């Protein structure tokens, strides 16, 4: 996921620095990918949300959503730390790190990192990055 987000942030640098910056990447027949700077995460570092939104009975459904804190170096994305996973269709929500208590669940962090890598591979195979760069040249 790091590589994908590094490439997106080169095309849209404000993704790393401006809360509310949102990138939507439609790629039919797949569900649109939404990437948004959501402000500080549990360690007070800038954070991103990546999500595929579906709809059920008129409600937006996350399928899935992952939130990552970003470690930046010289204005570039250096590392990602997952802290939240949600899939509304499956009724799953996992917090790997809590802002109020500072508690880090190492097993959940590992699981979320593994899922993020799988999801990243799927996004590459489905050409999401190609779709975004074709529109934003």
N, CA, C and O atoms as CSV, one atom per row, in Angstrom:
chain,resi,resn,atom,element,x,y,z
A,1,UNK,N,N,0.833,-1.192,0.000
A,1,UNK,CA,C,0.000,0.000,0.000
A,1,UNK,C,C,0.876,1.253,0.000
A,1,UNK,O,O,0.507,2.273,-0.581
A,2,UNK,N,N,2.017,1.173,0.642
A,2,UNK,CA,C,2.926,2.310,0.721
A,2,UNK,C,C,3.304,2.796,-0.679
A,2,UNK,O,O,3.238,3.992,-0.962
A,3,UNK,N,N,3.695,1.877,-1.543
A,3,UNK,CA,C,4.111,2.250,-2.894
A,3,UNK,C,C,2.977,2.939,-3.657
A,3,UNK,O,O,3.198,3.955,-4.315
A,4,UNK,N,N,1.785,2.396,-3.571
A,4,UNK,CA,C,0.631,2.981,-4.243
A,4,UNK,C,C,0.378,4.396,-3.749
A,4,UNK,O,O,0.157,5.302,-4.551
A,5,UNK,N,N,0.408,4.594,-2.437
A,5,UNK,CA,C,0.139,5.918,-1.880
A,5,UNK,C,C,1.274,6.897,-2.166
A,5,UNK,O,O,1.032,8.093,-2.323
A,6,UNK,N,N,2.499,6.405,-2.234
A,6,UNK,CA,C,3.611,7.275,-2.613
A,6,UNK,C,C,3.402,7.800,-4.026
A,6,UNK,O,O,3.627,8.981,-4.290
A,7,UNK,N,N,2.974,6.931,-4.933
A,7,UNK,CA,C,2.727,7.358,-6.311
A,7,UNK,C,C,1.551,8.340,-6.387
A,7,UNK,O,O,1.631,9.344,-7.095
A,8,UNK,N,N,0.479,8.062,-5.675
A,8,UNK,CA,C,-0.657,8.983,-5.667
A,8,UNK,C,C,-0.259,10.348,-5.108
A,8,UNK,O,O,-0.703,11.380,-5.611
A,9,UNK,N,N,0.581,10.355,-4.063
A,9,UNK,CA,C,0.971,11.623,-3.449
A,9,UNK,C,C,1.937,12.420,-4.326
A,9,UNK,O,O,2.035,13.638,-4.175
A,10,UNK,N,N,2.644,11.765,-5.226
A,10,UNK,CA,C,3.480,12.496,-6.189
A,10,UNK,C,C,2.596,13.251,-7.181
A,10,UNK,O,O,2.919,14.367,-7.587
A,11,UNK,N,N,1.496,12.641,-7.561
A,11,UNK,CA,C,0.573,13.265,-8.509
A,11,UNK,C,C,-0.266,14.340,-7.817
A,11,UNK,O,O,-0.537,15.393,-8.394
A,12,UNK,N,N,-0.672,14.067,-6.581
A,12,UNK,CA,C,-1.492,14.995,-5.798
A,12,UNK,C,C,-0.814,15.207,-4.439
A,12,UNK,O,O,-1.204,14.574,-3.459
A,13,UNK,N,N,0.206,16.097,-4.361
A,13,UNK,CA,C,0.962,16.285,-3.117
A,13,UNK,C,C,0.114,16.725,-1.930
A,13,UNK,O,O,0.451,16.413,-0.788
A,14,UNK,N,N,-0.983,17.446,-2.178
A,14,UNK,CA,C,-1.820,17.913,-1.073
A,14,UNK,C,C,-2.448,16.754,-0.300
A,14,UNK,O,O,-2.935,16.950,0.814
A,15,UNK,N,N,-2.445,15.563,-0.869
A,15,UNK,CA,C,-2.968,14.386,-0.161
A,15,UNK,C,C,-2.245,14.180,1.170
A,15,UNK,O,O,-2.841,13.701,2.135
A,16,UNK,N,N,-0.969,14.537,1.223
A,16,UNK,CA,C,-0.180,14.351,2.445
A,16,UNK,C,C,-0.329,15.489,3.443
A,16,UNK,O,O,-0.062,15.305,4.630
A,17,UNK,N,N,-0.747,16.654,2.986
A,17,UNK,CA,C,-0.647,17.835,3.846
A,17,UNK,C,C,-1.948,18.551,4.143
A,17,UNK,O,O,-2.006,19.303,5.115
A,18,UNK,N,N,-2.981,18.359,3.368
A,18,UNK,CA,C,-4.213,19.124,3.543
A,18,UNK,C,C,-5.383,18.219,3.913
A,18,UNK,O,O,-5.813,17.377,3.125
A,19,UNK,N,N,-5.886,18.413,5.129
A,19,UNK,CA,C,-7.039,17.646,5.591
A,19,UNK,C,C,-8.205,17.900,4.637
A,19,UNK,O,O,-8.486,19.038,4.261
A,20,UNK,N,N,-8.859,16.840,4.267
A,20,UNK,CA,C,-10.001,16.929,3.373
A,20,UNK,C,C,-9.660,16.670,1.916
A,20,UNK,O,O,-10.557,16.473,1.096
A,21,UNK,N,N,-8.365,16.667,1.582
A,21,UNK,CA,C,-7.995,16.335,0.204
A,21,UNK,C,C,-8.486,14.921,-0.091
A,21,UNK,O,O,-8.189,13.978,0.642
A,22,UNK,N,N,-9.232,14.796,-1.162
A,22,UNK,CA,C,-9.855,13.516,-1.495
A,22,UNK,C,C,-9.579,13.173,-2.952
A,22,UNK,O,O,-9.695,14.021,-3.838
A,23,UNK,N,N,-9.219,11.933,-3.183
A,23,UNK,CA,C,-9.025,11.404,-4.521
A,23,UNK,C,C,-10.045,10.286,-4.704
A,23,UNK,O,O,-10.145,9.378,-3.878
A,24,UNK,N,N,-10.794,10.364,-5.789
A,24,UNK,CA,C,-11.733,9.286,-6.129
A,24,UNK,C,C,-11.280,8.707,-7.457
A,24,UNK,O,O,-11.089,9.428,-8.436
A,25,UNK,N,N,-11.111,7.392,-7.474
A,25,UNK,CA,C,-10.626,6.726,-8.680
A,25,UNK,C,C,-11.668,5.719,-9.154
A,25,UNK,O,O,-11.712,4.589,-8.668
A,26,UNK,N,N,-12.509,6.132,-10.105
A,26,UNK,CA,C,-13.443,5.164,-10.684
A,26,UNK,C,C,-12.684,4.233,-11.620
A,26,UNK,O,O,-11.775,4.658,-12.333
A,27,UNK,N,N,-13.058,2.985,-11.610
A,27,UNK,CA,C,-12.390,1.992,-12.446
A,27,UNK,C,C,-13.359,0.839,-12.713
A,27,UNK,O,O,-13.163,-0.266,-12.209
A,28,UNK,N,N,-14.419,1.098,-13.514
A,28,UNK,CA,C,-15.396,0.042,-13.784
A,28,UNK,C,C,-14.723,-1.194,-14.368
A,28,UNK,O,O,-13.793,-1.059,-15.164
A,29,UNK,N,N,-15.151,-2.363,-14.007
A,29,UNK,CA,C,-16.360,-2.682,-13.250
A,29,UNK,C,C,-16.151,-2.701,-11.743
A,29,UNK,O,O,-17.044,-3.112,-11.003
A,30,UNK,N,N,-14.984,-2.262,-11.275
A,30,UNK,CA,C,-14.680,-2.295,-9.841
A,30,UNK,C,C,-15.301,-1.092,-9.136
A,30,UNK,O,O,-15.645,-0.091,-9.766
A,31,UNK,N,N,-15.436,-1.210,-7.830
A,31,UNK,CA,C,-15.968,-0.128,-7.017
A,31,UNK,C,C,-14.940,0.994,-6.924
A,31,UNK,O,O,-13.748,0.732,-6.762
A,32,UNK,N,N,-15.394,2.238,-7.024
A,32,UNK,CA,C,-14.517,3.405,-6.936
A,32,UNK,C,C,-13.688,3.343,-5.666
A,32,UNK,O,O,-14.195,2.996,-4.600
A,33,UNK,N,N,-12.405,3.684,-5.787
A,33,UNK,CA,C,-11.517,3.777,-4.635
A,33,UNK,C,C,-11.463,5.235,-4.199
A,33,UNK,O,O,-11.228,6.122,-5.019
A,34,UNK,N,N,-11.677,5.483,-2.920
A,34,UNK,CA,C,-11.602,6.828,-2.362
A,34,UNK,C,C,-10.439,6.876,-1.379
A,34,UNK,O,O,-10.334,6.040,-0.481
A,35,UNK,N,N,-9.562,7.871,-1.560
A,35,UNK,CA,C,-8.425,8.103,-0.670
A,35,UNK,C,C,-8.581,9.513,-0.123
A,35,UNK,O,O,-8.718,10.462,-0.894
A,36,UNK,N,N,-8.564,9.664,1.206
A,36,UNK,CA,C,-8.814,10.976,1.807
A,36,UNK,C,C,-7.867,11.232,2.969
A,36,UNK,O,O,-7.607,10.348,3.786
A,37,UNK,N,N,-7.353,12.462,3.029
A,37,UNK,CA,C,-6.593,12.910,4.191
A,37,UNK,C,C,-7.628,13.255,5.254
A,37,UNK,O,O,-8.427,14.173,5.068
A,38,UNK,N,N,-7.619,12.528,6.359
A,38,UNK,CA,C,-8.661,12.668,7.383
A,38,UNK,C,C,-8.173,13.377,8.639
A,38,UNK,O,O,-8.875,13.395,9.650
A,39,UNK,N,N,-6.972,13.965,8.587
A,39,UNK,CA,C,-6.461,14.661,9.763
A,39,UNK,C,C,-5.677,13.716,10.641
A,39,UNK,O,O,-5.316,12.620,10.214
A,40,UNK,N,N,-5.411,14.132,11.867
A,40,UNK,CA,C,-4.536,13.329,12.724
A,40,UNK,C,C,-5.157,12.004,13.171
A,40,UNK,O,O,-6.354,11.904,13.440
A,41,UNK,N,N,-4.285,10.991,13.239
A,41,UNK,CA,C,-4.667,9.680,13.742
A,41,UNK,C,C,-4.394,9.589,15.242
A,41,UNK,O,O,-4.191,10.613,15.894
A,42,UNK,N,N,-4.386,8.379,15.793
A,42,UNK,CA,C,-4.247,8.201,17.241
A,42,UNK,C,C,-2.907,8.674,17.813
A,42,UNK,O,O,-2.836,9.013,18.994
A,43,UNK,N,N,-1.850,8.702,17.005
A,43,UNK,CA,C,-0.556,9.211,17.490
A,43,UNK,C,C,-0.355,10.667,17.092
A,43,UNK,O,O,0.744,11.210,17.207
A,44,UNK,N,N,-1.433,11.291,16.621
A,44,UNK,CA,C,-1.435,12.698,16.209
A,44,UNK,C,C,-0.596,12.948,14.969
A,44,UNK,O,O,-0.156,14.072,14.729
A,45,UNK,N,N,-0.370,11.894,14.170
A,45,UNK,CA,C,0.281,12.033,12.878
A,45,UNK,C,C,-0.806,12.180,11.816
A,45,UNK,O,O,-1.939,11.755,12.040
A,46,UNK,N,N,-0.482,12.777,10.655
A,46,UNK,CA,C,-1.483,12.870,9.596
A,46,UNK,C,C,-1.937,11.471,9.173
A,46,UNK,O,O,-1.159,10.517,9.170
A,47,UNK,N,N,-3.216,11.380,8.819
A,47,UNK,CA,C,-3.782,10.064,8.509
A,47,UNK,C,C,-4.561,10.079,7.203
A,47,UNK,O,O,-5.109,11.102,6.794
A,48,UNK,N,N,-4.595,8.911,6.560
A,48,UNK,CA,C,-5.351,8.696,5.334
A,48,UNK,C,C,-6.376,7.593,5.540
A,48,UNK,O,O,-6.150,6.638,6.283
A,49,UNK,N,N,-7.495,7.747,4.871
A,49,UNK,CA,C,-8.502,6.696,4.783
A,49,UNK,C,C,-8.529,6.207,3.340
A,49,UNK,O,O,-8.573,7.010,2.409
A,50,UNK,N,N,-8.503,4.899,3.159
A,50,UNK,CA,C,-8.698,4.283,1.843
A,50,UNK,C,C,-9.963,3.456,1.936
A,50,UNK,O,O,-10.141,2.675,2.871
A,51,UNK,N,N,-10.846,3.635,0.955
A,51,UNK,CA,C,-12.138,2.968,1.077
A,51,UNK,C,C,-12.756,2.693,-0.285
A,51,UNK,O,O,-12.638,3.488,-1.217
A,52,UNK,N,N,-13.414,1.554,-0.374
A,52,UNK,CA,C,-14.361,1.268,-1.438
A,52,UNK,C,C,-15.736,1.448,-0.793
A,52,UNK,O,O,-16.053,0.779,0.191
A,53,UNK,N,N,-16.540,2.338,-1.336
A,53,UNK,CA,C,-17.892,2.541,-0.805
A,53,UNK,C,C,-18.897,1.839,-1.694
A,53,UNK,O,O,-18.885,1.985,-2.916
A,54,UNK,N,N,-19.765,1.075,-1.056
A,54,UNK,CA,C,-20.911,0.497,-1.741
A,54,UNK,C,C,-22.160,1.158,-1.197
A,54,UNK,O,O,-22.082,2.144,-0.464
A,55,UNK,N,N,-23.306,0.617,-1.556
A,55,UNK,CA,C,-24.558,1.165,-1.051
A,55,UNK,C,C,-25.516,0.026,-0.746
A,55,UNK,O,O,-25.623,-0.943,-1.496
A,56,UNK,N,N,-26.208,0.170,0.376
A,56,UNK,CA,C,-27.225,-0.811,0.760
A,56,UNK,C,C,-28.385,-0.052,1.374
A,56,UNK,O,O,-28.203,0.684,2.344
A,57,UNK,N,N,-29.561,-0.221,0.825
A,57,UNK,CA,C,-30.762,0.464,1.305
A,57,UNK,C,C,-30.541,1.975,1.420
A,57,UNK,O,O,-31.045,2.612,2.345
A,58,UNK,N,N,-29.785,2.542,0.472
A,58,UNK,CA,C,-29.541,3.984,0.459
A,58,UNK,C,C,-28.422,4.457,1.364
A,58,UNK,O,O,-28.105,5.647,1.385
A,59,UNK,N,N,-27.821,3.548,2.110
A,59,UNK,CA,C,-26.735,3.920,3.023
A,59,UNK,C,C,-25.386,3.597,2.403
A,59,UNK,O,O,-25.231,2.570,1.742
A,60,UNK,N,N,-24.399,4.484,2.620
A,60,UNK,CA,C,-23.025,4.208,2.193
A,60,UNK,C,C,-22.468,3.088,3.056
A,60,UNK,O,O,-22.617,3.092,4.278
A,61,UNK,N,N,-21.827,2.133,2.403
A,61,UNK,CA,C,-21.248,0.982,3.102
A,61,UNK,C,C,-19.766,0.904,2.756
A,61,UNK,O,O,-19.397,0.979,1.584
A,62,UNK,N,N,-18.926,0.756,3.758
A,62,UNK,CA,C,-17.482,0.620,3.534
A,62,UNK,C,C,-17.159,-0.842,3.254
A,62,UNK,O,O,-17.566,-1.741,3.990
A,63,UNK,N,N,-16.412,-1.059,2.164
A,63,UNK,CA,C,-16.157,-2.435,1.718
A,63,UNK,C,C,-14.784,-2.572,1.080
A,63,UNK,O,O,-14.724,-2.734,-0.138
A,64,UNK,N,N,-13.719,-2.521,1.785
A,64,UNK,CA,C,-13.531,-2.127,3.179
A,64,UNK,C,C,-13.036,-0.687,3.251
A,64,UNK,O,O,-12.891,-0.004,2.237
A,65,UNK,N,N,-12.782,-0.250,4.474
A,65,UNK,CA,C,-12.063,0.995,4.737
A,65,UNK,C,C,-10.890,0.655,5.642
A,65,UNK,O,O,-11.020,-0.116,6.593
A,66,UNK,N,N,-9.740,1.247,5.327
A,66,UNK,CA,C,-8.581,1.166,6.221
A,66,UNK,C,C,-8.065,2.571,6.447
A,66,UNK,O,O,-8.047,3.395,5.533
A,67,UNK,N,N,-7.645,2.837,7.679
A,67,UNK,CA,C,-7.044,4.124,8.023
A,67,UNK,C,C,-5.598,3.882,8.435
A,67,UNK,O,O,-5.280,2.933,9.152
A,68,UNK,N,N,-4.738,4.772,7.960
A,68,UNK,CA,C,-3.301,4.682,8.205
A,68,UNK,C,C,-2.777,6.021,8.691
A,68,UNK,O,O,-3.164,7.069,8.173
A,69,UNK,N,N,-1.898,5.989,9.685
A,69,UNK,CA,C,-1.129,7.183,10.003
A,69,UNK,C,C,0.077,7.214,9.083
A,69,UNK,O,O,0.633,6.174,8.732
A,70,UNK,N,N,0.477,8.425,8.695
A,70,UNK,CA,C,1.585,8.585,7.766
A,70,UNK,C,C,2.796,9.153,8.486
A,70,UNK,O,O,2.691,10.129,9.229
A,71,UNK,N,N,3.933,8.541,8.260
A,71,UNK,CA,C,5.195,9.117,8.698
A,71,UNK,C,C,5.817,9.761,7.475
A,71,UNK,O,O,6.077,9.099,6.471
A,72,UNK,N,N,6.055,11.069,7.572
A,72,UNK,CA,C,6.574,11.843,6.454
A,72,UNK,C,C,8.023,12.213,6.708
A,72,UNK,O,O,8.443,12.413,7.848
A,73,UNK,N,N,8.779,12.297,5.622
A,73,UNK,CA,C,10.176,12.736,5.704
A,73,UNK,C,C,10.443,13.646,4.515
A,73,UNK,O,O,10.288,13.231,3.366
A,74,UNK,N,N,10.839,14.871,4.781
A,74,UNK,CA,C,11.096,15.850,3.723
A,74,UNK,C,C,9.901,15.991,2.781
A,74,UNK,O,O,10.065,16.096,1.566
A,75,UNK,N,N,8.692,15.993,3.362
A,75,UNK,CA,C,7.488,16.167,2.569
A,75,UNK,C,C,7.046,14.956,1.770
A,75,UNK,O,O,6.106,15.042,0.981
A,76,UNK,N,N,7.718,13.822,1.968
A,76,UNK,CA,C,7.355,12.597,1.248
A,76,UNK,C,C,6.894,11.527,2.232
A,76,UNK,O,O,7.296,11.506,3.395
A,77,UNK,N,N,6.051,10.653,1.734
A,77,UNK,CA,C,5.532,9.547,2.525
A,77,UNK,C,C,6.625,8.509,2.729
A,77,UNK,O,O,7.139,7.932,1.770
A,78,UNK,N,N,6.973,8.281,3.990
A,78,UNK,CA,C,8.045,7.334,4.312
A,78,UNK,C,C,7.491,5.993,4.787
A,78,UNK,O,O,7.991,4.938,4.396
A,79,UNK,N,N,6.460,6.035,5.627
A,79,UNK,CA,C,5.930,4.804,6.209
A,79,UNK,C,C,4.456,4.979,6.552
A,79,UNK,O,O,3.986,6.090,6.796
A,80,UNK,N,N,3.740,3.862,6.565
A,80,UNK,CA,C,2.333,3.828,6.950
A,80,UNK,C,C,2.148,2.916,8.143
A,80,UNK,O,O,2.773,1.860,8.237
A,81,UNK,N,N,1.290,3.329,9.045
A,81,UNK,CA,C,0.950,2.498,10.203
A,81,UNK,C,C,-0.563,2.330,10.239
A,81,UNK,O,O,-1.273,3.301,10.502
A,82,UNK,N,N,-1.082,1.125,9.984
A,82,UNK,CA,C,-2.534,0.938,10.022
A,82,UNK,C,C,-3.039,1.036,11.457
A,82,UNK,O,O,-2.377,0.613,12.405
A,83,UNK,N,N,-4.242,1.612,11.584
A,83,UNK,CA,C,-4.825,1.668,12.928
A,83,UNK,C,C,-6.323,1.367,12.948
A,83,UNK,O,O,-6.909,1.240,14.022
A,84,UNK,N,N,-6.949,1.253,11.774
A,84,UNK,CA,C,-8.388,0.996,11.766
A,84,UNK,C,C,-8.777,0.240,10.497
A,84,UNK,O,O,-8.285,0.531,9.407
A,85,UNK,N,N,-9.668,-0.731,10.661
A,85,UNK,CA,C,-10.213,-1.503,9.543
A,85,UNK,C,C,-11.714,-1.614,9.773
A,85,UNK,O,O,-12.168,-1.832,10.897
A,86,UNK,N,N,-12.485,-1.461,8.684
A,86,UNK,CA,C,-13.931,-1.621,8.807
A,86,UNK,C,C,-14.496,-2.176,7.506
A,86,UNK,O,O,-14.121,-1.744,6.417
A,87,UNK,N,N,-15.396,-3.134,7.636
A,87,UNK,CA,C,-16.154,-3.653,6.511
A,87,UNK,C,C,-17.606,-3.737,6.977
A,87,UNK,O,O,-17.966,-4.611,7.766
A,88,UNK,N,N,-18.434,-2.819,6.479
A,88,UNK,CA,C,-19.821,-2.753,6.929
A,88,UNK,C,C,-20.641,-3.961,6.512
A,88,UNK,O,O,-21.518,-4.399,7.257
A,89,UNK,N,N,-20.369,-4.509,5.328
A,89,UNK,CA,C,-21.135,-5.672,4.872
A,89,UNK,C,C,-20.895,-6.886,5.771
A,89,UNK,O,O,-21.809,-7.673,6.015
A,90,UNK,N,N,-19.669,-7.034,6.259
A,90,UNK,CA,C,-19.326,-8.169,7.125
A,90,UNK,C,C,-19.550,-7.856,8.600
A,90,UNK,O,O,-19.450,-8.747,9.443
A,91,UNK,N,N,-19.852,-6.603,8.918
A,91,UNK,CA,C,-20.065,-6.222,10.317
A,91,UNK,C,C,-18.793,-6.281,11.138
A,91,UNK,O,O,-18.826,-6.656,12.309
A,92,UNK,N,N,-17.652,-5.907,10.526
A,92,UNK,CA,C,-16.356,-5.979,11.209
A,92,UNK,C,C,-15.780,-4.581,11.373
A,92,UNK,O,O,-15.774,-3.784,10.435
A,93,UNK,N,N,-15.300,-4.298,12.566
A,93,UNK,CA,C,-14.543,-3.071,12.815
A,93,UNK,C,C,-13.437,-3.422,13.794
A,93,UNK,O,O,-13.685,-3.992,14.857
A,94,UNK,N,N,-12.207,-3.072,13.418
A,94,UNK,CA,C,-11.037,-3.384,14.254
A,94,UNK,C,C,-10.192,-2.134,14.444
A,94,UNK,O,O,-9.864,-1.437,13.484
A,95,UNK,N,N,-9.850,-1.864,15.684
A,95,UNK,CA,C,-8.916,-0.789,16.002
A,95,UNK,C,C,-7.598,-1.431,16.410
A,95,UNK,O,O,-7.553,-2.219,17.354
A,96,UNK,N,N,-6.530,-1.094,15.703
A,96,UNK,CA,C,-5.210,-1.624,16.041
A,96,UNK,C,C,-4.523,-0.734,17.071
A,96,UNK,O,O,-3.612,-1.169,17.776
A,97,UNK,N,N,-4.971,0.513,17.145
A,97,UNK,CA,C,-4.373,1.457,18.082
A,97,UNK,C,C,-5.450,2.446,18.510
A,97,UNK,O,O,-6.206,2.953,17.681
A,98,UNK,N,N,-5.512,2.709,19.793
A,98,UNK,CA,C,-6.492,3.643,20.322
A,98,UNK,C,C,-5.806,4.939,20.716
A,98,UNK,O,O,-4.789,4.926,21.411
A,99,UNK,N,N,-6.363,6.056,20.273
A,99,UNK,CA,C,-5.793,7.357,20.570
A,99,UNK,C,C,-5.877,7.729,22.040
A,99,UNK,O,O,-4.940,8.313,22.585
A,100,UNK,N,N,-6.980,7.400,22.687
A,100,UNK,CA,C,-7.172,7.799,24.079
A,100,UNK,C,C,-6.257,7.025,25.024
A,100,UNK,O,O,-5.682,7.613,25.940
A,101,UNK,N,N,-6.117,5.738,24.820
A,101,UNK,CA,C,-5.326,4.925,25.744
A,101,UNK,C,C,-3.900,4.699,25.274
A,101,UNK,O,O,-3.025,4.365,26.074
A,102,UNK,N,N,-3.659,4.881,23.970
A,102,UNK,CA,C,-2.336,4.611,23.409
A,102,UNK,C,C,-2.069,3.125,23.227
A,102,UNK,O,O,-0.979,2.736,22.807
A,103,UNK,N,N,-3.051,2.297,23.538
A,103,UNK,CA,C,-2.898,0.854,23.440
A,103,UNK,C,C,-2.697,0.438,21.992
A,103,UNK,O,O,-3.475,0.821,21.118
A,104,UNK,N,N,-1.658,-0.342,21.736
A,104,UNK,CA,C,-1.387,-0.884,20.411
A,104,UNK,C,C,-1.575,-2.392,20.482
A,104,UNK,O,O,-0.975,-3.061,21.323
A,105,UNK,N,N,-2.403,-2.919,19.604
A,105,UNK,CA,C,-2.642,-4.357,19.524
A,105,UNK,C,C,-1.749,-4.915,18.429
A,105,UNK,O,O,-2.092,-4.837,17.249
A,106,UNK,N,N,-0.615,-5.473,18.802
A,106,UNK,CA,C,0.404,-5.924,17.840
A,106,UNK,C,C,-0.155,-6.941,16.847
A,106,UNK,O,O,0.153,-6.866,15.657
A,107,UNK,N,N,-0.955,-7.871,17.305
A,107,UNK,CA,C,-1.516,-8.897,16.417
A,107,UNK,C,C,-2.453,-8.260,15.384
A,107,UNK,O,O,-2.451,-8.646,14.215
A,108,UNK,N,N,-3.241,-7.296,15.818
A,108,UNK,CA,C,-4.153,-6.609,14.910
A,108,UNK,C,C,-3.380,-5.765,13.903
A,108,UNK,O,O,-3.751,-5.701,12.731
A,109,UNK,N,N,-2.303,-5.114,14.355
A,109,UNK,CA,C,-1.455,-4.341,13.440
A,109,UNK,C,C,-0.893,-5.257,12.361
A,109,UNK,O,O,-0.938,-4.922,11.178
A,110,UNK,N,N,-0.364,-6.412,12.762
A,110,UNK,CA,C,0.188,-7.368,11.783
A,110,UNK,C,C,-0.883,-7.812,10.793
A,110,UNK,O,O,-0.644,-7.851,9.586
A,111,UNK,N,N,-2.053,-8.145,11.305
A,111,UNK,CA,C,-3.152,-8.595,10.461
A,111,UNK,C,C,-3.554,-7.501,9.472
A,111,UNK,O,O,-3.781,-7.781,8.295
A,112,UNK,N,N,-3.640,-6.270,9.942
A,112,UNK,CA,C,-4.025,-5.167,9.058
A,112,UNK,C,C,-2.940,-4.884,8.021
A,112,UNK,O,O,-3.257,-4.559,6.877
A,113,UNK,N,N,-1.672,-5.000,8.398
A,113,UNK,CA,C,-0.589,-4.819,7.432
A,113,UNK,C,C,-0.647,-5.892,6.347
A,113,UNK,O,O,-0.448,-5.599,5.168
A,114,UNK,N,N,-0.920,-7.133,6.745
A,114,UNK,CA,C,-1.032,-8.220,5.770
A,114,UNK,C,C,-2.203,-7.972,4.820
A,114,UNK,O,O,-2.081,-8.167,3.610
A,115,UNK,N,N,-3.332,-7.543,5.373
A,115,UNK,CA,C,-4.481,-7.267,4.519
A,115,UNK,C,C,-4.185,-6.104,3.581
A,115,UNK,O,O,-4.557,-6.148,2.409
A,116,UNK,N,N,-3.525,-5.069,4.079
A,116,UNK,CA,C,-3.194,-3.900,3.253
A,116,UNK,C,C,-2.315,-4.302,2.071
A,116,UNK,O,O,-2.489,-3.785,0.968
A,117,UNK,N,N,-1.384,-5.212,2.290
A,117,UNK,CA,C,-0.526,-5.664,1.187
A,117,UNK,C,C,-1.321,-6.461,0.160
A,117,UNK,O,O,-1.119,-6.302,-1.044
A,118,UNK,N,N,-2.216,-7.310,0.628
A,118,UNK,CA,C,-3.087,-8.060,-0.285
A,118,UNK,C,C,-3.971,-7.105,-1.083
A,118,UNK,O,O,-4.098,-7.244,-2.300
A,119,UNK,N,N,-4.576,-6.145,-0.409
A,119,UNK,CA,C,-5.447,-5.169,-1.061
A,119,UNK,C,C,-4.649,-4.351,-2.078
A,119,UNK,O,O,-5.127,-4.086,-3.181
A,120,UNK,N,N,-3.440,-3.957,-1.703
A,120,UNK,CA,C,-2.578,-3.194,-2.600
A,120,UNK,C,C,-2.281,-3.977,-3.887
A,120,UNK,O,O,-2.348,-3.427,-4.986
A,121,UNK,N,N,-1.955,-5.252,-3.737
A,121,UNK,CA,C,-1.713,-6.089,-4.916
A,121,UNK,C,C,-2.952,-6.156,-5.800
A,121,UNK,O,O,-2.856,-6.076,-7.024
A,122,UNK,N,N,-4.118,-6.304,-5.170
A,122,UNK,CA,C,-5.366,-6.355,-5.933
A,122,UNK,C,C,-5.613,-5.043,-6.684
A,122,UNK,O,O,-6.027,-5.060,-7.843
A,123,UNK,N,N,-5.359,-3.911,-6.030
A,123,UNK,CA,C,-5.561,-2.611,-6.676
A,123,UNK,C,C,-4.628,-2.453,-7.876
A,123,UNK,O,O,-5.021,-1.911,-8.909
A,124,UNK,N,N,-3.404,-2.925,-7.735
A,124,UNK,CA,C,-2.458,-2.858,-8.859
A,124,UNK,C,C,-2.925,-3.750,-9.999
A,124,UNK,O,O,-2.917,-3.334,-11.158
A,125,UNK,N,N,-3.333,-4.976,-9.678
A,125,UNK,CA,C,-3.804,-5.902,-10.711
A,125,UNK,C,C,-5.053,-5.371,-11.408
A,125,UNK,O,O,-5.278,-5.660,-12.583
A,126,UNK,N,N,-5.862,-4.599,-10.693
A,126,UNK,CA,C,-7.093,-4.040,-11.257
A,126,UNK,C,C,-6.848,-2.681,-11.931
A,126,UNK,O,O,-7.792,-2.030,-12.379
A,127,UNK,N,N,-5.586,-2.261,-12.000
A,127,UNK,CA,C,-5.167,-1.036,-12.709
A,127,UNK,C,C,-5.744,0.261,-12.149
A,127,UNK,O,O,-6.005,1.188,-12.916
A,128,UNK,N,N,-5.950,0.351,-10.846
A,128,UNK,CA,C,-6.454,1.593,-10.272
A,128,UNK,C,C,-5.474,2.745,-10.473
A,128,UNK,O,O,-5.898,3.864,-10.760
A,129,UNK,N,N,-4.191,2.500,-10.330
A,129,UNK,CA,C,-3.214,3.564,-10.493
A,129,UNK,C,C,-3.186,4.047,-11.944
A,129,UNK,O,O,-3.095,5.249,-12.192
A,130,UNK,N,N,-3.261,3.141,-12.882
A,130,UNK,CA,C,-3.279,3.522,-14.296
A,130,UNK,C,C,-4.477,4.414,-14.583
A,130,UNK,O,O,-4.360,5.399,-15.313
A,131,UNK,N,N,-5.625,4.076,-14.015
A,131,UNK,CA,C,-6.830,4.878,-14.221
A,131,UNK,C,C,-6.629,6.296,-13.684
A,131,UNK,O,O,-7.036,7.263,-14.328
A,132,UNK,N,N,-6.011,6.427,-12.522
A,132,UNK,CA,C,-5.805,7.745,-11.921
A,132,UNK,C,C,-4.789,8.556,-12.704
A,132,UNK,O,O,-5.016,9.738,-12.962
A,133,UNK,N,N,-3.685,7.956,-13.085
A,133,UNK,CA,C,-2.653,8.705,-13.812
A,133,UNK,C,C,-3.143,9.094,-15.204
A,133,UNK,O,O,-2.741,10.142,-15.709
A,134,UNK,N,N,-3.980,8.306,-15.831
A,134,UNK,CA,C,-4.509,8.642,-17.157
A,134,UNK,C,C,-5.366,9.908,-17.095
A,134,UNK,O,O,-5.347,10.710,-18.028
A,135,UNK,N,N,-6.103,10.091,-16.024
A,135,UNK,CA,C,-6.981,11.244,-15.875
A,135,UNK,C,C,-6.207,12.477,-15.396
A,135,UNK,O,O,-6.594,13.601,-15.718
A,136,UNK,N,N,-5.133,12.293,-14.641
A,136,UNK,CA,C,-4.448,13.403,-13.971
A,136,UNK,C,C,-3.074,13.711,-14.534
A,136,UNK,O,O,-2.181,14.105,-13.785
A,137,UNK,N,N,-2.886,13.546,-15.805
A,137,UNK,CA,C,-1.589,13.887,-16.416
A,137,UNK,C,C,-1.490,15.354,-16.660
A,137,UNK,O,O,-0.473,15.828,-17.168
